């Protein structure tokens, strides 16, 4: 379950991370943000961003369009 959806489909690096960061700034602690990406490097980029910014990846799954990642704010 998530409270916010970031549609980063069709965006190339570094835009998915930038869009995620913008949403996280608007999100209350404990809420979950879902980001959907088509960029092949998005999972590794977002994983690194979460590690640096002390955010938790709740789940990451491959989809027909790319990847869906849930992050706890």
Backbone atoms as SQL, in Angstrom:
CREATE TABLE atoms (id INTEGER PRIMARY KEY, chain TEXT, resi INTEGER, resn TEXT, atom TEXT, x REAL, y REAL, z REAL);
INSERT INTO atoms VALUES
  (1, 'A', 1, 'UNK', 'N', 0.840, -1.180, 0.000),
  (2, 'A', 1, 'UNK', 'CA', 0.000, 0.000, 0.000),
  (3, 'A', 1, 'UNK', 'C', 0.884, 1.242, 0.000),
  (4, 'A', 2, 'UNK', 'N', 0.494, 2.244, -0.770),
  (5, 'A', 2, 'UNK', 'CA', 1.265, 3.481, -0.821),
  (6, 'A', 2, 'UNK', 'C', 0.325, 4.675, -0.857),
  (7, 'A', 3, 'UNK', 'N', 0.849, 5.819, -0.437),
  (8, 'A', 3, 'UNK', 'CA', 0.060, 7.040, -0.380),
  (9, 'A', 3, 'UNK', 'C', 0.325, 7.969, -1.568),
  (10, 'A', 4, 'UNK', 'N', 1.479, 7.821, -2.207),
  (11, 'A', 4, 'UNK', 'CA', 1.863, 8.733, -3.289),
  (12, 'A', 4, 'UNK', 'C', 2.432, 7.934, -4.456),
  (13, 'A', 5, 'UNK', 'N', 2.102, 8.365, -5.673),
  (14, 'A', 5, 'UNK', 'CA', 2.610, 7.725, -6.880),
  (15, 'A', 5, 'UNK', 'C', 3.405, 8.735, -7.686),
  (16, 'A', 6, 'UNK', 'N', 4.623, 8.341, -8.064),
  (17, 'A', 6, 'UNK', 'CA', 5.462, 9.154, -8.940),
  (18, 'A', 6, 'UNK', 'C', 5.568, 8.398, -10.263),
  (19, 'A', 7, 'UNK', 'N', 5.081, 9.014, -11.321),
  (20, 'A', 7, 'UNK', 'CA', 5.156, 8.413, -12.643),
  (21, 'A', 7, 'UNK', 'C', 6.431, 8.917, -13.320),
  (22, 'A', 8, 'UNK', 'N', 7.454, 8.058, -13.351),
  (23, 'A', 8, 'UNK', 'CA', 8.713, 8.411, -13.994),
  (24, 'A', 8, 'UNK', 'C', 8.918, 7.585, -15.264),
  (25, 'A', 9, 'UNK', 'N', 7.829, 7.079, -15.795),
  (26, 'A', 9, 'UNK', 'CA', 7.914, 6.296, -17.038),
  (27, 'A', 9, 'UNK', 'C', 8.381, 7.202, -18.169),
  (28, 'A', 10, 'UNK', 'N', 9.319, 6.699, -18.946),
  (29, 'A', 10, 'UNK', 'CA', 9.833, 7.450, -20.087),
  (30, 'A', 10, 'UNK', 'C', 10.935, 8.444, -19.740),
  (31, 'A', 11, 'UNK', 'N', 11.217, 8.611, -18.458),
  (32, 'A', 11, 'UNK', 'CA', 12.258, 9.548, -18.045),
  (33, 'A', 11, 'UNK', 'C', 13.593, 8.826, -17.913),
  (34, 'A', 12, 'UNK', 'N', 14.663, 9.486, -18.335),
  (35, 'A', 12, 'UNK', 'CA', 16.017, 8.938, -18.232),
  (36, 'A', 12, 'UNK', 'C', 16.732, 9.546, -17.041),
  (37, 'A', 13, 'UNK', 'N', 17.766, 8.872, -16.606),
  (38, 'A', 13, 'UNK', 'CA', 18.608, 9.333, -15.510),
  (39, 'A', 13, 'UNK', 'C', 19.078, 10.757, -15.797),
  (40, 'A', 14, 'UNK', 'N', 18.993, 11.628, -14.836),
  (41, 'A', 14, 'UNK', 'CA', 18.713, 11.447, -13.414),
  (42, 'A', 14, 'UNK', 'C', 17.283, 11.796, -13.018),
  (43, 'A', 15, 'UNK', 'N', 16.386, 11.962, -13.990),
  (44, 'A', 15, 'UNK', 'CA', 15.042, 12.464, -13.697),
  (45, 'A', 15, 'UNK', 'C', 14.219, 11.601, -12.740),
  (46, 'A', 16, 'UNK', 'N', 14.252, 10.258, -12.815),
  (47, 'A', 16, 'UNK', 'CA', 13.479, 9.489, -11.837),
  (48, 'A', 16, 'UNK', 'C', 13.887, 9.802, -10.392),
  (49, 'A', 17, 'UNK', 'N', 15.181, 9.939, -10.141),
  (50, 'A', 17, 'UNK', 'CA', 15.654, 10.255, -8.787),
  (51, 'A', 17, 'UNK', 'C', 15.225, 11.664, -8.391),
  (52, 'A', 18, 'UNK', 'N', 15.295, 12.602, -9.316),
  (53, 'A', 18, 'UNK', 'CA', 14.882, 13.986, -9.026),
  (54, 'A', 18, 'UNK', 'C', 13.388, 14.031, -8.703),
  (55, 'A', 19, 'UNK', 'N', 12.568, 13.334, -9.495),
  (56, 'A', 19, 'UNK', 'CA', 11.124, 13.295, -9.232),
  (57, 'A', 19, 'UNK', 'C', 10.823, 12.656, -7.884),
  (58, 'A', 20, 'UNK', 'N', 11.549, 11.580, -7.551),
  (59, 'A', 20, 'UNK', 'CA', 11.375, 10.934, -6.262),
  (60, 'A', 20, 'UNK', 'C', 11.737, 11.894, -5.126),
  (61, 'A', 21, 'UNK', 'N', 12.851, 12.565, -5.246),
  (62, 'A', 21, 'UNK', 'CA', 13.295, 13.496, -4.209),
  (63, 'A', 21, 'UNK', 'C', 12.281, 14.620, -4.005),
  (64, 'A', 22, 'UNK', 'N', 11.716, 15.132, -5.094),
  (65, 'A', 22, 'UNK', 'CA', 10.698, 16.184, -4.992),
  (66, 'A', 22, 'UNK', 'C', 9.483, 15.680, -4.209),
  (67, 'A', 23, 'UNK', 'N', 9.051, 14.452, -4.484),
  (68, 'A', 23, 'UNK', 'CA', 7.884, 13.902, -3.793),
  (69, 'A', 23, 'UNK', 'C', 8.197, 13.622, -2.325),
  (70, 'A', 24, 'UNK', 'N', 9.372, 13.085, -2.039),
  (71, 'A', 24, 'UNK', 'CA', 9.747, 12.779, -0.657),
  (72, 'A', 24, 'UNK', 'C', 9.703, 14.044, 0.198),
  (73, 'A', 25, 'UNK', 'N', 10.095, 15.178, -0.355),
  (74, 'A', 25, 'UNK', 'CA', 10.067, 16.441, 0.386),
  (75, 'A', 25, 'UNK', 'C', 8.651, 16.830, 0.800),
  (76, 'A', 26, 'UNK', 'N', 7.644, 16.371, 0.051),
  (77, 'A', 26, 'UNK', 'CA', 6.247, 16.699, 0.323),
  (78, 'A', 26, 'UNK', 'C', 5.537, 15.627, 1.141),
  (79, 'A', 27, 'UNK', 'N', 6.241, 14.571, 1.476),
  (80, 'A', 27, 'UNK', 'CA', 5.654, 13.393, 2.104),
  (81, 'A', 27, 'UNK', 'C', 5.977, 13.356, 3.596),
  (82, 'A', 28, 'UNK', 'N', 4.989, 12.969, 4.391),
  (83, 'A', 28, 'UNK', 'CA', 5.185, 12.856, 5.838),
  (84, 'A', 28, 'UNK', 'C', 5.980, 11.588, 6.172),
  (85, 'A', 29, 'UNK', 'N', 6.757, 11.632, 7.252),
  (86, 'A', 29, 'UNK', 'CA', 7.475, 10.427, 7.680),
  (87, 'A', 29, 'UNK', 'C', 6.517, 9.254, 7.880),
  (88, 'A', 30, 'UNK', 'N', 6.931, 8.095, 7.408),
  (89, 'A', 30, 'UNK', 'CA', 6.124, 6.888, 7.543),
  (90, 'A', 30, 'UNK', 'C', 5.237, 6.602, 6.351),
  (91, 'A', 31, 'UNK', 'N', 4.955, 7.621, 5.531),
  (92, 'A', 31, 'UNK', 'CA', 4.161, 7.380, 4.326),
  (93, 'A', 31, 'UNK', 'C', 5.030, 6.677, 3.281),
  (94, 'A', 32, 'UNK', 'N', 4.373, 6.024, 2.341),
  (95, 'A', 32, 'UNK', 'CA', 5.074, 5.259, 1.317),
  (96, 'A', 32, 'UNK', 'C', 4.845, 5.900, -0.045),
  (97, 'A', 33, 'UNK', 'N', 5.941, 6.035, -0.788),
  (98, 'A', 33, 'UNK', 'CA', 5.919, 6.579, -2.140),
  (99, 'A', 33, 'UNK', 'C', 6.193, 5.440, -3.112),
  (100, 'A', 34, 'UNK', 'N', 5.378, 5.344, -4.152),
  (101, 'A', 34, 'UNK', 'CA', 5.585, 4.375, -5.218),
  (102, 'A', 34, 'UNK', 'C', 6.114, 5.130, -6.431),
  (103, 'A', 35, 'UNK', 'N', 7.223, 4.664, -6.986),
  (104, 'A', 35, 'UNK', 'CA', 7.741, 5.263, -8.213),
  (105, 'A', 35, 'UNK', 'C', 7.787, 4.182, -9.286),
  (106, 'A', 36, 'UNK', 'N', 7.241, 4.514, -10.458),
  (107, 'A', 36, 'UNK', 'CA', 7.230, 3.597, -11.593),
  (108, 'A', 36, 'UNK', 'C', 8.188, 4.141, -12.642),
  (109, 'A', 37, 'UNK', 'N', 9.153, 3.300, -13.056),
  (110, 'A', 37, 'UNK', 'CA', 10.220, 3.736, -13.960),
  (111, 'A', 37, 'UNK', 'C', 10.393, 2.776, -15.130),
  (112, 'A', 38, 'UNK', 'N', 10.810, 3.338, -16.253),
  (113, 'A', 38, 'UNK', 'CA', 11.166, 2.528, -17.413),
  (114, 'A', 38, 'UNK', 'C', 12.673, 2.510, -17.642),
  (115, 'A', 39, 'UNK', 'N', 13.399, 3.424, -17.040),
  (116, 'A', 39, 'UNK', 'CA', 14.850, 3.517, -17.195),
  (117, 'A', 39, 'UNK', 'C', 15.510, 2.272, -16.594),
  (118, 'A', 40, 'UNK', 'N', 16.370, 1.623, -17.360),
  (119, 'A', 40, 'UNK', 'CA', 16.982, 0.374, -16.903),
  (120, 'A', 40, 'UNK', 'C', 17.888, 0.549, -15.687),
  (121, 'A', 41, 'UNK', 'N', 18.423, 1.743, -15.472),
  (122, 'A', 41, 'UNK', 'CA', 19.292, 1.974, -14.327),
  (123, 'A', 41, 'UNK', 'C', 18.585, 2.540, -13.114),
  (124, 'A', 42, 'UNK', 'N', 17.278, 2.698, -13.191),
  (125, 'A', 42, 'UNK', 'CA', 16.537, 3.367, -12.111),
  (126, 'A', 42, 'UNK', 'C', 16.637, 2.622, -10.783),
  (127, 'A', 43, 'UNK', 'N', 16.542, 1.319, -10.801),
  (128, 'A', 43, 'UNK', 'CA', 16.578, 0.572, -9.541),
  (129, 'A', 43, 'UNK', 'C', 17.898, 0.799, -8.813),
  (130, 'A', 44, 'UNK', 'N', 19.011, 0.705, -9.517),
  (131, 'A', 44, 'UNK', 'CA', 20.300, 0.914, -8.844),
  (132, 'A', 44, 'UNK', 'C', 20.469, 2.370, -8.415),
  (133, 'A', 45, 'UNK', 'N', 20.004, 3.316, -9.233),
  (134, 'A', 45, 'UNK', 'CA', 20.101, 4.739, -8.881),
  (135, 'A', 45, 'UNK', 'C', 19.261, 5.050, -7.641),
  (136, 'A', 46, 'UNK', 'N', 18.039, 4.547, -7.602),
  (137, 'A', 46, 'UNK', 'CA', 17.143, 4.817, -6.479),
  (138, 'A', 46, 'UNK', 'C', 17.616, 4.093, -5.221),
  (139, 'A', 47, 'UNK', 'N', 18.162, 2.900, -5.375),
  (140, 'A', 47, 'UNK', 'CA', 18.733, 2.182, -4.232),
  (141, 'A', 47, 'UNK', 'C', 19.865, 2.991, -3.614),
  (142, 'A', 48, 'UNK', 'N', 20.741, 3.533, -4.444),
  (143, 'A', 48, 'UNK', 'CA', 21.850, 4.353, -3.948),
  (144, 'A', 48, 'UNK', 'C', 21.324, 5.624, -3.282),
  (145, 'A', 49, 'UNK', 'N', 20.318, 6.271, -3.889),
  (146, 'A', 49, 'UNK', 'CA', 19.735, 7.488, -3.311),
  (147, 'A', 49, 'UNK', 'C', 19.136, 7.181, -1.931),
  (148, 'A', 50, 'UNK', 'N', 18.441, 6.064, -1.819),
  (149, 'A', 50, 'UNK', 'CA', 17.837, 5.686, -0.533),
  (150, 'A', 50, 'UNK', 'C', 18.905, 5.436, 0.522),
  (151, 'A', 51, 'UNK', 'N', 19.985, 4.799, 0.146),
  (152, 'A', 51, 'UNK', 'CA', 21.060, 4.527, 1.099),
  (153, 'A', 51, 'UNK', 'C', 21.660, 5.848, 1.608),
  (154, 'A', 52, 'UNK', 'N', 21.943, 6.781, 0.712),
  (155, 'A', 52, 'UNK', 'CA', 22.531, 8.074, 1.078),
  (156, 'A', 52, 'UNK', 'C', 21.570, 8.899, 1.925),
  (157, 'A', 53, 'UNK', 'N', 20.273, 8.844, 1.604),
  (158, 'A', 53, 'UNK', 'CA', 19.266, 9.675, 2.279),
  (159, 'A', 53, 'UNK', 'C', 18.535, 8.949, 3.404),
  (160, 'A', 54, 'UNK', 'N', 19.025, 7.776, 3.755),
  (161, 'A', 54, 'UNK', 'CA', 18.472, 6.996, 4.873),
  (162, 'A', 54, 'UNK', 'C', 16.971, 6.746, 4.723),
  (163, 'A', 55, 'UNK', 'N', 16.588, 6.286, 3.540),
  (164, 'A', 55, 'UNK', 'CA', 15.209, 5.893, 3.252),
  (165, 'A', 55, 'UNK', 'C', 15.178, 4.382, 3.053),
  (166, 'A', 56, 'UNK', 'N', 14.035, 3.778, 3.320),
  (167, 'A', 56, 'UNK', 'CA', 13.898, 2.331, 3.225),
  (168, 'A', 56, 'UNK', 'C', 13.112, 1.941, 1.984),
  (169, 'A', 57, 'UNK', 'N', 13.661, 1.025, 1.210),
  (170, 'A', 57, 'UNK', 'CA', 12.919, 0.447, 0.092),
  (171, 'A', 57, 'UNK', 'C', 12.042, -0.660, 0.662),
  (172, 'A', 58, 'UNK', 'N', 10.734, -0.483, 0.522),
  (173, 'A', 58, 'UNK', 'CA', 9.768, -1.457, 1.032),
  (174, 'A', 58, 'UNK', 'C', 9.703, -2.654, 0.093),
  (175, 'A', 59, 'UNK', 'N', 9.680, -2.368, -1.216),
  (176, 'A', 59, 'UNK', 'CA', 9.665, -3.441, -2.204),
  (177, 'A', 59, 'UNK', 'C', 10.098, -2.890, -3.554),
  (178, 'A', 60, 'UNK', 'N', 10.543, -3.792, -4.399),
  (179, 'A', 60, 'UNK', 'CA', 10.899, -3.456, -5.775),
  (180, 'A', 60, 'UNK', 'C', 10.505, -4.648, -6.633),
  (181, 'A', 61, 'UNK', 'N', 9.756, -4.371, -7.694),
  (182, 'A', 61, 'UNK', 'CA', 9.305, -5.468, -8.542),
  (183, 'A', 61, 'UNK', 'C', 9.392, -5.089, -10.006),
  (184, 'A', 62, 'UNK', 'N', 9.744, -6.065, -10.818),
  (185, 'A', 62, 'UNK', 'CA', 9.737, -5.875, -12.260),
  (186, 'A', 62, 'UNK', 'C', 8.296, -5.879, -12.740),
  (187, 'A', 63, 'UNK', 'N', 8.029, -5.058, -13.742),
  (188, 'A', 63, 'UNK', 'CA', 6.692, -4.983, -14.327),
  (189, 'A', 63, 'UNK', 'C', 6.823, -5.078, -15.843),
  (190, 'A', 64, 'UNK', 'N', 5.685, -5.041, -16.523),
  (191, 'A', 64, 'UNK', 'CA', 5.694, -5.074, -17.984),
  (192, 'A', 64, 'UNK', 'C', 6.397, -3.850, -18.566),
  (193, 'A', 65, 'UNK', 'N', 6.347, -2.729, -17.846),
  (194, 'A', 65, 'UNK', 'CA', 6.922, -1.483, -18.366),
  (195, 'A', 65, 'UNK', 'C', 8.323, -1.210, -17.836),
  (196, 'A', 66, 'UNK', 'N', 8.738, -1.865, -16.762),
  (197, 'A', 66, 'UNK', 'CA', 10.047, -1.605, -16.172),
  (198, 'A', 66, 'UNK', 'C', 10.115, -2.060, -14.736),
  (199, 'A', 67, 'UNK', 'N', 10.050, -1.092, -13.799),
  (200, 'A', 67, 'UNK', 'CA', 10.165, -1.424, -12.383),
  (201, 'A', 67, 'UNK', 'C', 9.246, -0.528, -11.556),
  (202, 'A', 68, 'UNK', 'N', 8.726, -1.080, -10.463),
  (203, 'A', 68, 'UNK', 'CA', 7.902, -0.334, -9.497),
  (204, 'A', 68, 'UNK', 'C', 8.601, -0.481, -8.142),
  (205, 'A', 69, 'UNK', 'N', 8.913, 0.652, -7.533),
  (206, 'A', 69, 'UNK', 'CA', 9.657, 0.655, -6.275),
  (207, 'A', 69, 'UNK', 'C', 8.830, 1.410, -5.231),
  (208, 'A', 70, 'UNK', 'N', 8.694, 0.805, -4.046),
  (209, 'A', 70, 'UNK', 'CA', 8.013, 1.457, -2.937),
  (210, 'A', 70, 'UNK', 'C', 9.052, 1.861, -1.902),
  (211, 'A', 71, 'UNK', 'N', 9.010, 3.128, -1.506),
  (212, 'A', 71, 'UNK', 'CA', 9.984, 3.711, -0.585),
  (213, 'A', 71, 'UNK', 'C', 9.256, 4.339, 0.589),
  (214, 'A', 72, 'UNK', 'N', 9.730, 4.049, 1.794),
  (215, 'A', 72, 'UNK', 'CA', 9.154, 4.680, 2.982),
  (216, 'A', 72, 'UNK', 'C', 9.839, 6.015, 3.224),
  (217, 'A', 73, 'UNK', 'N', 9.030, 7.063, 3.395),
  (218, 'A', 73, 'UNK', 'CA', 9.576, 8.404, 3.596),
  (219, 'A', 73, 'UNK', 'C', 10.061, 8.588, 5.006);
